[in-house]
């Protein structure tokens, strides 16, 4: 299995553990929202918008190769 960066792994973990966190069935939309929140939480708030976009694109590129 491919080793992911810590940022990409946190996004993937958030997606798959949202039901456990809420202790109920969750929709794909809720799982995706959890993943996006994890990606946003991994961003430094002082970064410029382009750096944040680069960060999100990097995570997306990693996850698409799985």
C-alpha positions as CSV (number, residue, x, y, z in Angstrom):
1,X,0.0,0.0,0.0
2,X,1.1,3.5,-0.8
3,X,2.4,5.6,2.2
4,X,0.5,8.9,2.3
5,X,1.7,12.2,3.6
6,X,0.3,13.1,7.1
7,X,-2.1,15.6,5.5
8,X,-3.5,13.2,3.0
9,X,-3.8,10.4,5.7
10,X,-5.7,12.7,8.0
11,X,-8.2,13.5,5.3
12,X,-8.7,9.8,4.5
13,X,-9.0,9.0,8.2
14,X,-11.6,11.7,8.7
15,X,-13.6,10.4,5.8
16,X,-13.7,6.9,7.1
17,X,-14.2,7.6,10.8
18,X,-17.0,10.1,10.7
19,X,-19.6,7.5,11.4
20,X,-17.7,6.4,14.5
21,X,-17.2,9.9,15.7
22,X,-21.0,10.6,15.4
23,X,-21.9,7.1,16.5
24,X,-24.6,6.8,13.8
25,X,-25.0,6.2,10.1
26,X,-23.7,9.1,8.0
27,X,-24.2,10.1,4.4
28,X,-21.4,10.3,1.9
29,X,-21.9,14.1,2.0
30,X,-21.1,14.1,5.7
31,X,-18.1,11.9,5.2
32,X,-16.8,14.2,2.4
33,X,-17.5,17.3,4.6
34,X,-15.4,15.7,7.4
35,X,-12.6,15.1,4.9
36,X,-12.7,18.6,3.6
37,X,-12.7,20.0,7.2
38,X,-9.6,17.9,8.0
39,X,-7.9,19.3,4.9
40,X,-8.8,22.8,5.9
41,X,-7.6,22.2,9.4
42,X,-4.3,21.1,8.1
43,X,-3.7,24.5,6.5
44,X,-1.8,27.2,8.2
45,X,-4.2,30.2,8.5
46,X,-1.3,32.6,7.6
47,X,-0.7,31.0,4.2
48,X,-1.7,32.8,1.1
49,X,-4.8,31.5,-0.8
50,X,-2.6,30.0,-3.5
51,X,-0.6,28.0,-1.0
52,X,-3.8,26.7,0.5
53,X,-5.0,25.7,-3.0
54,X,-1.7,24.0,-3.7
55,X,-2.0,22.1,-0.4
56,X,-5.6,20.9,-1.2
57,X,-4.5,19.9,-4.8
58,X,-1.6,17.9,-3.4
59,X,-3.9,16.0,-1.1
60,X,-6.3,15.4,-3.9
61,X,-3.6,14.1,-6.2
62,X,-2.4,11.7,-3.6
63,X,-5.8,10.3,-2.8
64,X,-6.7,9.9,-6.5
65,X,-3.7,7.5,-6.9
66,X,-5.1,5.1,-4.3
